[in-house]
Amino acid sequence: MVGGLRATVEDARDSFVDGFPMGARSTERSANAEPVIVLPATTPPTPSALATSTERSPTITLASVREEIGDCRRCKLCERRTQIVFGVGKADARLMFVGEGPGEDEDRKGEPFVGRAGQLLTEIITAMGLLRSDVYIANVVKCRPPGNRNPEPDEIAACQPFLFSQIDAVRPDVIVALGKFAAQTLLETATPISKLRGTWHTFRGRRLMPTFHPSYLLRTPSDKKLCWEDMKAVLGELGLPVPKAKPKA
């Protein structure tokens, strides 16, 4: 049983690092698509691999943030959504992934990262020696933009306080910003993700690593190796070992 699980994890890790065939073109957005968004100023194999963070917020909880969002009508994305896609995962995770916004699959299911890009994110997490349930996953905007278009500045600004509150509630040790929109929102910068990734940044005193969005990696599998370098740095920051790749035959 244990040997089978280890083999599954190793196979997923090797596939991620080496790159998957592109297959059918993803309907999800590329995290590097233009235009650049400039935001307005704002006032393992086992679930125990990531221990609970000892720093907890005494007042903000994920439940309270979700209650505050309610049946949100703060921007025009509410007009065509199926449901709000809030977030998923461990409420006190040490590692948090932040993406761009829901796609068609996420809008239907009500959970972030469940489409093709979500499958790749799960494989990345598995390659790190973790389980999806070990981490917390959220998006910048909580409703699907029509036709999977890029979120617009007013939509990002409307959702931004709730993303920040989610981070305050989870209080992760490390945040991974997946793609341009997540990185630019959290860092309040217009710098391209290609220049942000691979370098440590700070968000509210927390370590933040920008990297490529999984949807971009589906379109540009050659950059998966760069993303893996970023994830190895994340593991090091968390004090977790970097899994060794299985020798190739």
PLY file of the C-alpha trace (Angstrom):
ply
format ascii 1.0
element vertex 249
property float x
property float y
property float z
element edge 247
property int vertex1
property int vertex2
end_header
0.00 0.00 0.00
2.72 2.45 1.05
4.90 1.40 -1.85
2.03 1.93 -4.28
1.35 5.40 -2.93
5.04 6.32 -3.13
5.14 5.13 -6.76
2.07 7.22 -7.59
3.63 10.33 -6.06
6.93 9.73 -7.85
5.17 9.19 -11.20
3.21 12.43 -10.80
6.37 14.31 -9.84
8.31 12.97 -12.82
5.46 13.80 -15.20
5.20 17.34 -13.88
8.93 18.05 -14.06
9.37 16.50 -17.51
6.24 18.16 -18.94
2.86 16.91 -20.13
1.73 16.83 -23.75
-0.46 19.82 -24.48
-3.40 17.80 -25.78
-6.55 19.82 -26.35
-6.15 23.56 -25.95
-7.28 24.68 -22.52
-10.27 27.01 -22.28
-8.65 28.69 -19.28
-6.81 31.96 -19.58
-3.07 32.28 -19.92
-1.68 33.91 -16.81
0.66 35.98 -18.97
-1.97 37.44 -21.28
-1.96 41.19 -21.76
-2.96 43.81 -20.77
-1.04 44.50 -17.59
-3.35 45.24 -14.69
-2.56 48.19 -12.45
-4.79 48.16 -9.38
-6.17 51.24 -7.66
-4.68 51.93 -4.25
-6.35 49.96 -1.48
-6.86 51.07 2.23
2.92 14.66 1.19
2.19 11.36 1.24
0.48 12.14 4.57
-1.66 15.12 5.61
0.68 15.81 8.52
3.57 16.89 6.30
2.56 20.53 6.81
2.04 21.28 10.47
-0.53 23.85 11.50
0.75 27.41 11.73
0.96 28.61 15.31
-0.03 32.18 14.40
-3.79 32.46 14.28
-6.08 35.43 13.80
-8.34 35.83 16.85
-11.08 37.66 14.95
-11.02 36.83 11.22
-12.09 33.36 10.10
-12.83 31.95 6.68
-16.45 31.54 7.75
-16.71 35.20 8.68
-15.15 36.24 5.36
-17.59 34.08 3.43
-20.48 35.50 5.42
-19.31 39.03 4.62
-19.22 38.24 0.89
-22.79 36.96 1.04
-24.61 36.90 -2.33
-22.11 39.41 -3.64
-23.33 42.08 -6.10
-20.34 44.40 -5.78
-19.27 44.12 -9.42
-20.70 43.07 -12.77
-19.32 39.54 -12.57
-22.35 38.63 -10.46
-24.62 38.98 -13.50
-23.52 35.81 -15.30
-21.95 33.60 -12.65
-23.43 30.27 -11.61
-22.07 30.58 -8.07
-19.39 32.25 -6.00
-16.14 30.27 -5.90
-14.72 31.10 -2.49
-11.77 28.83 -1.69
-10.90 25.32 -0.61
-8.43 23.51 1.61
-6.98 23.56 5.09
-8.19 26.55 7.09
-4.88 26.92 8.93
-2.53 25.82 6.17
1.09 26.93 6.18
1.05 27.08 2.38
-1.53 29.00 0.33
-1.91 29.18 -3.45
-3.61 32.21 -5.01
-4.77 32.10 -8.62
-6.59 34.42 -10.98
-10.27 33.51 -11.13
-12.75 30.69 -11.75
-13.14 29.13 -15.16
-16.11 27.21 -16.51
-15.44 24.05 -14.49
-14.90 26.02 -11.29
-18.05 28.07 -11.84
-20.04 24.86 -12.25
-18.57 23.03 -9.25
-17.99 25.97 -6.90
-14.38 25.01 -6.16
-11.18 26.66 -7.43
-8.75 24.83 -9.72
-10.76 21.78 -10.76
-10.32 22.03 -14.55
-7.21 21.15 -16.58
-5.13 23.84 -14.87
-6.41 22.59 -11.52
-5.33 19.07 -12.33
-1.85 20.35 -13.08
-1.81 22.33 -9.82
-2.73 19.14 -7.94
0.15 17.36 -9.69
2.51 20.16 -8.66
1.37 19.83 -5.04
1.80 16.05 -5.22
5.27 16.48 -6.72
6.13 18.56 -3.66
5.31 15.54 -1.51
2.07 17.06 -0.22
-1.65 16.56 -0.53
-4.10 19.09 -1.90
-5.84 18.96 1.50
-2.61 20.19 3.14
-2.83 23.61 1.48
-5.38 26.38 0.96
-6.36 27.51 -2.55
-8.16 30.72 -3.51
-8.47 33.17 -6.40
-8.23 36.92 -6.82
-11.80 37.16 -8.12
-14.53 34.86 -6.82
-16.82 34.85 -9.87
-16.11 33.65 -13.39
-15.44 36.42 -15.93
-17.66 35.87 -19.01
-15.99 33.73 -21.62
-12.99 33.26 -19.31
-11.77 36.74 -20.20
-9.22 38.49 -18.00
-10.65 40.09 -14.86
-10.94 43.85 -15.16
-9.47 46.36 -12.67
-12.83 47.24 -11.05
-13.62 43.54 -10.60
-10.24 42.87 -9.00
-10.65 45.89 -6.74
-14.10 44.68 -5.60
-12.77 41.23 -4.63
-9.37 42.31 -3.32
-10.45 42.97 0.30
-11.92 39.47 0.54
-8.74 37.84 -0.77
-6.72 39.81 1.76
-9.12 38.73 4.52
-8.78 35.09 3.44
-5.03 35.39 3.79
-5.44 37.05 7.20
-7.73 34.20 8.28
-5.50 31.36 7.09
-2.24 33.12 8.08
0.00 30.95 5.89
3.76 31.01 6.28
4.19 31.05 2.49
1.94 32.32 -0.30
2.42 31.17 -3.88
1.00 33.68 -6.37
0.04 31.79 -9.52
0.45 34.02 -12.53
0.37 37.68 -13.37
-2.94 38.72 -11.87
-2.33 37.12 -8.48
1.22 38.44 -8.23
0.35 41.95 -9.39
-2.67 42.14 -7.07
-0.76 41.06 -3.97
2.37 43.05 -4.73
0.59 46.09 -6.22
2.92 46.18 -9.18
2.74 46.10 -12.96
5.95 44.07 -13.29
5.50 41.05 -15.62
5.32 37.63 -14.00
8.39 36.56 -15.99
10.41 39.07 -13.97
8.66 38.46 -10.63
8.86 34.68 -10.51
11.68 32.90 -8.74
12.30 35.79 -6.34
11.02 36.08 -2.79
8.71 38.97 -1.98
6.75 40.01 1.11
3.01 40.42 1.61
1.92 41.66 5.03
5.02 40.18 6.59
4.56 36.82 4.87
6.86 35.21 2.34
5.45 35.30 -1.18
6.74 33.42 -4.19
5.30 34.34 -7.61
5.37 31.63 -10.26
3.68 30.76 -13.53
-0.04 29.97 -13.61
-0.82 26.32 -14.42
-2.85 27.37 -17.46
0.27 29.05 -18.84
2.29 25.91 -18.15
-0.24 23.87 -20.14
0.46 26.13 -23.10
4.21 26.40 -22.45
5.30 23.09 -20.88
8.98 23.97 -21.31
8.59 26.41 -18.40
7.47 23.70 -15.98
11.09 23.29 -14.94
11.21 26.95 -13.86
8.03 26.48 -11.83
9.57 23.42 -10.18
12.60 25.48 -9.18
10.19 27.94 -7.53
8.42 25.11 -5.68
11.72 23.75 -4.41
12.44 27.19 -2.96
9.00 27.13 -1.29
9.72 23.74 0.27
13.02 25.04 1.57
11.33 28.08 3.10
8.83 25.79 4.85
11.63 23.57 6.13
10.38 20.57 4.14
12.56 18.21 2.13
12.63 18.36 -1.65
11.47 14.96 -2.97
14.05 13.21 -5.09
13.08 12.50 -8.67
12.84 8.83 -9.64
15.79 7.72 -11.80
14.85 7.42 -15.45
15.09 4.04 -17.11
0 1
1 2
2 3
3 4
4 5
5 6
6 7
7 8
8 9
9 10
10 11
11 12
12 13
13 14
14 15
15 16
16 17
17 18
18 19
19 20
20 21
21 22
22 23
23 24
24 25
25 26
26 27
27 28
28 29
29 30
30 31
31 32
32 33
33 34
34 35
35 36
36 37
37 38
38 39
39 40
40 41
41 42
43 44
44 45
45 46
46 47
47 48
48 49
49 50
50 51
51 52
52 53
53 54
54 55
55 56
56 57
57 58
58 59
59 60
60 61
61 62
62 63
63 64
64 65
65 66
66 67
67 68
68 69
69 70
70 71
71 72
72 73
73 74
74 75
75 76
76 77
77 78
78 79
79 80
80 81
81 82
82 83
83 84
84 85
85 86
86 87
87 88
88 89
89 90
90 91
91 92
92 93
93 94
94 95
95 96
96 97
97 98
98 99
99 100
100 101
101 102
102 103
103 104
104 105
105 106
106 107
107 108
108 109
109 110
110 111
111 112
112 113
113 114
114 115
115 116
116 117
117 118
118 119
119 120
120 121
121 122
122 123
123 124
124 125
125 126
126 127
127 128
128 129
129 130
130 131
131 132
132 133
133 134
134 135
135 136
136 137
137 138
138 139
139 140
140 141
141 142
142 143
143 144
144 145
145 146
146 147
147 148
148 149
149 150
150 151
151 152
152 153
153 154
154 155
155 156
156 157
157 158
158 159
159 160
160 161
161 162
162 163
163 164
164 165
165 166
166 167
167 168
168 169
169 170
170 171
171 172
172 173
173 174
174 175
175 176
176 177
177 178
178 179
179 180
180 181
181 182
182 183
183 184
184 185
185 186
186 187
187 188
188 189
189 190
190 191
191 192
192 193
193 194
194 195
195 196
196 197
197 198
198 199
199 200
200 201
201 202
202 203
203 204
204 205
205 206
206 207
207 208
208 209
209 210
210 211
211 212
212 213
213 214
214 215
215 216
216 217
217 218
218 219
219 220
220 221
221 222
222 223
223 224
224 225
225 226
226 227
227 228
228 229
229 230
230 231
231 232
232 233
233 234
234 235
235 236
236 237
237 238
238 239
239 240
240 241
241 242
242 243
243 244
244 245
245 246
246 247
247 248
